[in-house]
């Protein structure tokens, strides 16, 4: 952040409380905050996970547990932009604001 370079927080951060420190620090540093909500059905997430290589799969309990804790992001948290990402045919995604 000190270098004022764009960055990505590549982590699930399913709750408002988990996202709060990142948003606060980035806002204080003058960054524009863009969030992406991946609206992926649990069955699709489990299927994609099963296709990962050995040692890269997340335990099913971890996927389900994170899904159960999920709090939808909102502009009230400090996001400047929010997009929804949905799965599409062929393993691609559709992104919509």
N, C-alpha and C positions, 0 to 999 in steps of 0.2 A: 504494500500500500504506500510505503514511503516513496517508492519510485514512480507512483502515479500511473502504473501500468495496469491495463485491464486484466482481470483474473476471473477464474471460475472456481466456485466451491463445489467440487465434485463429491458430494455426499448426499445421502438421502434426506437428512434433516426433516423428519416427518412432523415435528411439532413446532408450534409457534415459539416455545421457549428455546428450542434448539436452534432455530433460525435467528432469533433475536440478537445474539452477540455479533454474528456476521453482518447483519443489516446495520446495526448501530455503528460498528467500526467503519464499514464502507461508507455510510452516510456522512460520518464525521470527517472522513478523508475526501469528501466531495464526489464520490462515485455515484453513477446512476445505477439503480438496483433493478435487475431484471430477473424474474422468477419463471420457472417452467414446472408445471404440474403434469406429471405423466399419468394420465387416466388409463391405466392398463388393467384389465380384469385379472383377478388373482390367477385364474387358470392359464392365461397367456403368460403371466410373469413366471409361473412355475415351469411352463413349457420352455420358455427361453432359457431359464436357469438350467434346465436339464441338458440343454445343448452346449453348455459351457464345458470347457476342457476340465479334465481331472484336476482337482486341487483349486479350481476357480469357482466351483459351485457354492452357493450360499445354502446352508441348511434350510429345509422347508419351514421349520419353526421360526427361523429368523425372518423369512419373507412374510409369513402370516402375522408374526408379532409386530413387525414394522407397519404392515397394512392396518392392523387394529389400532395402532397409535396415531395414524395419519390424521392431521388437521389441515384442511384445505387452506392454501395460502390466500391472503387478501391484501388489498391495497392499504388497509388500516395498519398493517405491519410495517409499512414503509416502502413497499415495492413501487417503483415508478412504472413498471410494465409487467404484465403477467400473461403467460401463454399456456394453453392446454395442449399437450402432446398426446395424440391417440395412435394406436397401432393401425397400420394399413396393410393391404395385401403385399405379399412378397418380402415381408420383413422390414418394410419401410414405416415411416411415421408421417402423420399429418399434424402440422403445427398451426394453431389458430389463437388469435388474441382473445 
